[in-house]
Structures are given as C-alpha cells and as structure tokens.
Amino acid sequence: MTGDHKHGLFAGHNHGGHGYGYRDDRYGNPYGDRYERPVRQRPPLPYEGSLKEVFNAAVKEAVVHYPELKGTFLFVNAGEMTMNHDLDPRKTALRSEEDIQRFATQMVREAQGGSAFATKIEQAGLHVMTFNPLPFRLFTTKDQPYEMEAMATFYHELGHLVAPGAFGSPTEGLAENVADVFAILRHIQKYGDDSKAIEMGSWARAWRFVLEGQGDHFTTLSIDAMPKLLEKLDVQALTPAETAALSARVALQNTPHIEVMATVAHNFRAVKRTIAQTGDVEEGLKALAEITLGDDHAKRETYFTFRIGSSALQRFLDGKVGFDAETQKMLFGKQIWRDTSPIKLEGRYWDDVRDRMAERRAQLDKEGVLLGMPHLKEPRAPKASNSNDAPPPPKKSGGWSLFGNN
C-alpha cells in the first residue's frame, strides 16, 4: 500500500486537526516531499511542565515489551518539539544524528494542525509515533493528571504498531478498535483502579459518532465489552504479547459492519441538525433520546442504535458533563457557547427518559442481540425436584479411559 493518508479521530470535523490514528507509509519516502514546509509556532500546551521523561520511560518499556521495535523506534513529541528513540543505523535509513533530526522535524510538521499518529515505513526500517496533544481529553477526567491522558494516547499509537490487525487492516474500523482496546488494557495495567479509560473512552467515541458519524474511529462497542471480560481476567498478569492478542480478539468480535454503521449514523443526523437549528444543546439531547428509545424493532439497526445512543446520552443524564471550554471542544470541536454552566437535564420529561432508559437497559441485559425482536420464547421454569425420585445408578467401571485401563 502506498500513499500518505492519515486516519484522524475527527475526520471531516474542523476541530483544529486529526486525532489518534495511523498512517500507512510503509513503502513511502522516509523524508517525503514536504520537508521544506516551515514549522509553525506551536499552540499552548494543555499541560504544565514537560512530558519528556515520561515518554522516555515509555519508549524504553515499549522496546523491551515488543522486541520488533528495537533499533527501529522513533517517538516525536510535536507539542514540545522533543524526541525519544531507539534507533540502530544498521537497521534503518536514518544513518546519522542529522538524519534523525531532519526526519523528526518532518514529523513535527506532519502533526501540526493534527494530533497523534503512528506509521510504519518498511523501506526505511522505521516504526514512528508522533504525539501532538488535543485541546481536550478522551480517556481521563479533568481532575486526573495530564500524564494519564498522554499515556492513553501513547498506548493507542503503540497498539497500531504492535497489535495484530491494528495497522493497515482492510476491515473498516478494525484498526482503531484494536488500538483503543490495547490502549485501555495498558492504561489499566499501569494505573489500576484509578483508570477511567473505559468509562470516558466509551462515551467520547459514542458521542463523536452520534454527532459526526465517524465510523472509522467508532470503538464504543469494543470498549463496552471490556468490563465483563475484566471480571474474569487478571489483566495485570497478561504478558505484553497476550495484551496485544486479546486486543485483537475483542476488536474482531465487536467491530460492527460499515454498512450497518452508515445506517445508524444516518439515524442520528437529527441530533446535530437540531442543535444547529435551535442553538440549544438540550433540544439536541432530546432528539438523541427519542432516536435512542425508538420502538421500531423491525429495523435491523435498532439494537445498535440503542447501544450507541445510550452510551452517548447516559453521562448527560447522570449530570457528569460540564460545559466548560475544554468540554465544548470535545463535544463540538470548538467552544461555541459563552455560557459554561453545567448541563442539567431536569424535569418530568428527563425523569421519564431515565426510567425508559433503565427499563431498556434491563431488557438489553436480558435479551442481548435479540433486543426488541418479536416471538421470543418464555424462559423454561426449572424442573422441580422430587424427594421420592430414586438416585441415578452408579456408572459402570471397566474398559479404557483417557489415562489407561480401568
């Protein structure tokens, strides 16, 4: 595959750039045709101090965990214009410090106006990650240290480089699902119960899909599958290879088909249109509630519409969404309202929505993928035991068993 395309978090949405993703430059020129573009002045960073040592430790750990990166790994922090690397001139086309500096400068240019991305350049023997912080958070809350958000981004891009199916997959959306699951697993491994990556990542991805229909970065269904898995799994005991493999398994099982997603995205278009026409976020959320709780069960996408819509709406119903400038940038790509008071969904209408949502969620838990389908069988009552029933006869011994002759 050739070319120089980016897969952005907010494709087609002018929020000041692309988002977490990967670029397929496997057979491209390591220096490219745009080297002479000047480096623009960087925007203010959303954190204080420097993350250089944080990323330095992360790069060293990544090379130990994933030996395929050894001697070929370059990490560029475009926000601070710094880099960390493990490069062997015998393995890559970057033969000198001047080569490394030149290439890193190009990566800064490529990231300007965008966000983080990862790429493999096989012709040059390189695995490259470029970090450029977004003006809002996706995987953490505002009260958590920014380092936690930065590491979620780092792990997402690392997933593109090391997890099966996370780079160059022909299946629409699969690569981003793998990368997000990998990022969240690694985040939980690093931060334990302090990680809120599942809760925040699921909501952010669902909301962006509702508002913009971005199917390539829609990963909510994969993220939502993780809590039940983690109830059964000691995630801290996973090896790096097992973490990467599990990421692919979860994503393969939960990445929805592009055709279904296109239909569901069309259903949600009324949300953005209502906000644009009324200038009222609450009216847009009412449109979302009515679409999410619609009763047209004959449609095949009803199941997906509820799962996605409820994930996008629930944090609003719980009163967990503020309306400060940073949150507005996450919600809409930029601050568009001066009123930064929190969004409060109160009154009889919203109480009814909460009740209907809880009822439908209980139905989903019971019926699963059969949600809303007619002709469901009633569950069979357990057979009553009878104390007069004779016990079953003992099994006969003799013959051959798996472990030899009995």
C-alpha positions, -999 to +999 in steps of 0.1 A: +000+000+000+014+034-009+003+069-001+003+093+028-031+093+043-040+100+079-067+083+098-080+110+122-102+109+153-125+136+140-123+130+102-142+157+084-146+178+115-127+211+119-115+209+155-081+220+146-068+187+133-069+150+131-069+126+160-054+094+172-048+071+143-022+057+120-007+065+086+002+039+061+036+050+048+051+015+047+067+019+013+070+057+012+099+081+012+112+085+048+117+122+042+087+129+019+080+158-004+071+184+022+103+187+041+107+224+032+075+235+048+083+257+078+075+246+113+047+268+126+047+282+161+032+256+184-001+263+202-002+264+240+002+230+256-028+217+277-004+208+305+024+224+325+060+213+325+074+186+303+065+150+294+099+142+280+109+119+309+075+102+310+078+094+273+114+084+276+105+057+301+075+047+280+097+043+249+123+022+268+095+000+282+079-004+248+111-017+232+116-042+260+080-054+257+079-056+219+113-066+205+102-058+169+107-022+178+143-025+189+166-004+168+137+010+147+116+031+170+113+069+169+089+088+191+083+125+185+065+149+208+054+176+184+039+197+212+073+201+229+094+195+198+114+168+215+120+132+207+129+098+222+142+069+202+158+035+200+175+036+166+202+014+151+218+028+119+223-008+107+185-013+107+171+020+095+177+046+068+185+071+095+223+068+095+233+098+115+221+122+141+215+147+113+192+122+096+172+117+128+169+154+134+157+160+099+131+133+100+119+142+134+114+178+122+093+165+093+071+146+118+065+178+137+053+194+105+031+165+097+015+167+132+008+204+131-029+210+128-035+175+139-029+151+167-011+118+174-005+092+147+017+061+141+032+048+110+054+020+097+079+028+069+092-006+059+115+007+032+133+028+058+130+002+086+111+026+109+083+024+135+073+060+141+049+076+167+041+113+168+023+129+197+005+162+195-019+169+223-056+176+216-071+206+235-094+182+254-093+148+269-107+115+256-097+088+282-094+107+315-113+133+336-101+168+341-092+161+377-067+134+368-030+142+360-025+150+323+002+123+322-026+097+323-042+112+292-009+114+274-001+077+282-035+066+269-026+084+237+008+067+237-006+033+242-032+038+215-005+046+189+017+018+202-012-005+197-012+005+160+024-007+158+024-039+177-012-054+180-025-077+153-049-060+129-042-025+142-023-013+112-034-014+076-064-036+082-088-038+052-117-040+075-132-005+081-128+005+118-109-026+129-075-010+134-089+017+156-109-008+177-078-029+183-058+002+192-084+015+216-087-018+234-050-022+236-047+014+250-073+008+277-058-026+287-023-010+291-038+020+309-055-003+334-023-023+338-004+009+346-029+029+367-052+001+381-085+013+396-075+049+390-080+044+353-113+057+339-104+049+303-133+025+298-160+050+310-145+081+293-134+064+261-168+047+255-187+079+260-163+101+239-163+077+210-201+072+211-208+110+212-185+117+183-202+090+163-236+104+171-226+140+161-203+133+131-210+097+121-173+088+122-174+050+117-137+045+113-130+057+148-161+043+164-149+019+191-176+021+218-189-015+213-154-030+218-148-008+248-182-017+263-173-054+261-143-050+283-158-048+318-173-082+317-140-096+304-121-080+332-144-096+357-130-129+346-094-119+338-064-108+359-054-081+335-022-073+355-010-108+348-011-105+310+022-105+292+028-079+265+021-104+238-011-116+255-023-080+258-018-074+221-035-107+212-065-100+235-069-066+219-073-081+185-098-107+198-120-082+215-120-059+184-127-087+159-157-097+179-171-062+184-163-041+154-196-035+136-200-037+098-196-005+079-230-008+062-248-011+095-229+019+109-237+040+079-274+034+085-272+041+122-252+073+116-279+084+093-305+079+120-285+102+144-282+131+119-312+148+135-291+154+167-266+177+150-293+193+129-314+201+159-285+217+178-276+238+147-312+249+141-321+257+177-288+267+192-299+246+222-279+216+233-308+203+254-331+201+224-304+181+206-302+157+235-340+153+234-336+143+197-310+118+208-332+104+235-362+099+211-339+082+185-323+060+211-355+049+227-374+045+194-397+015+192-393+005+156-380-030+164-384-042+128-353-024+118-321-044+120-301-014+134-324-009+165-300-029+186-271-008+176-290+025+178-299+019+214-264+007+224-247+037+208-273+063+217-275+052+253-237+053+257-236+089+243-266+100+264-260+084+298-233+107+311-256+137+304-284+120+323-261+114+352-251+150+353-215+142+347-210+165+317-198+201+323-199+228+297-166+245+302-145+255+272-125+222+271-156+201+273-172+221+245-142+214+223-146+177+229-183+179+222-183+202+192-147+207+181-146+242+194-161+265+221-194+278+206-213+290+237-201+316+262-224+301+289-202+275+306-226+264+333-231+226+336-257+209+315-286+199+338-313+177+324-342+181+348-380+179+349-407+154+341-395+147+306-360+138+316-372+117+346-393+097+321-363+093+298-342+080+327-369+055+336-373+043+300-335+041+296-332+019+327-360-003+315-345-007+281-310-014+295-325-042+317-342-055+285-308-054+267-291-073+296-318-100+293-322-103+256-288-092+242-287-091+204-323-102+204-333-068+219-368-058+207-372-089+184-407-104+185-415-141+190-391-146+219-397-178+239-406-176+276-377-190+297-384-225+309-391-230+345-365-252+363-377-288+367-390-293+403-371-319+423-389-349+438-376-363+470-391-397+461-371-400+429-345-428+431-309-417+428-293-425+394-275-458+392-237-457+396-217-457+364-201-489+355-163-491+358-140-511+335-128-505+299-104-479+288-101-444+299-081-415+288-054-423+313-053-461+307-071-493+315-095-490+345 
